[in-house]
């Protein structure tokens, strides 16, 4: 019996350890060129080459590499270092584990689960139910949405409906667009409303109020140095404040850093689909 139990543990224990393994860091940005773009792989884990994606968790012993000097991958590891793998550092092996008790990393871990963890349960219902094609703005709340007046405009994203769309700010003439993402320049007053309409006559009205500043950040976020990881964590944290009323402001803060192959771009898309930090 003892021998059988020992054999069972040998089979099960490594699997259990892998499932419970804590990340050592996350991929924040990816730009692959040349042979890297052709082959698509840039992470080695246990002898297997993997395709990187924004907010992909990296574990102790993983190696991130590039073949082409024009390629670039940016990762942040558990001790707060941001590392660029590229021409000057073509190969980097991560080590250790992040501090799971650190409020910053606990938030970033949830972002990583939603974007790069491959966990189907992390996909919000709004992302999986677009087939009804009704016009929705899942990132907004029915009441007042808070935004900052900082000259960048307000980024809006919606799903469903039928193009072309009509977007009106207060009583200003509508802006016609066939895009489902756009930036609007709000009027110079404390409150305003935005009405989105589609070709079938569906409408969705949002109310906005300008805020002088973001809510006070938790110490774990406020103490972090500026960078994409901090932007992601702050944006994720904002989605849970005041019942989601700060989600559009969270998107507003990600726009400048968003782009193809960036974690900011992926999180922006998830906010548009209704993702919230829980």
C-alpha positions, 0 to 999 in steps of 0.5 A: 500500500505504501509503495502504491501511495508513493507511486501515486504521489510521484504522478500527481505531485508535479501536476499539483505544483504546476497548478499552484505555481506563482508567476515570476512576472508578466509580459507587458509589450510585444513587437516581433519582426523578421524571423520572430514574426514568422515563427511567432514563438519567443518564450521557452518553458520546460523545453517547449517554445511558446507564443507570447501574448500581453499579460502572459504570466512568466514562471521561474525558469522561463526564458524570453528571447528574440532572434531578430535585433528589431524585435522587442519584448518588455516584461516586468518581474516580481521585484519591480524590474522592467526588462526589455529583451531585444538587441542589447539583451536577446535572451533573459531567464526569469526567476523567483516568484512575485509576492502574492501578498503585495496589493499591486501584484494581486491586482496585476495577477487578476489582469493577467488571468483575464488577458493572458491566463487562458481561463474561460471563466475570466471572460465576462458574459458581455464578451461571450454574448455579442450575438444578440447584436443589441447596442451596448456600452458595457464599460459605462454605468447607468448613472454618472460616469466620471472622467478627468479633464486633461485634454486627451478627450474621452475614449468610448467603446461600444458593442453591437448595433448596426453601422453607421453610428451617430454620436452626439455630445449634448445638443451638438450636431451628431458625429457620424462614424462606422467605428465602434471606438472613438474619442470625443472632445467634451464640452467645457462644462462640469456635466455632459451627456453622450447619445449613441444611435445606430442605423436601426434606431437603437440609442444609448445615452451616457451621463458624464461628470468631470472630476478634478482627480482620481480617487485616492490610490491604495498605498500599494499602487501609489508607491509604484514607479510610473510604467505600463504595469502601474497603468494597468493596475491603476486602470483595473483598480478604478473599474471596481470603484463606485460601482464601475463609474470610473471605468471610462476614466480607466480607459482614458488613462490607457489610450496613450499606451494602447497599441497592437501587442501591448497589455494596455491595448488588450485591457482596453478591449476588455474594458470595452467588453465589460471587464471589471476587477473583482 
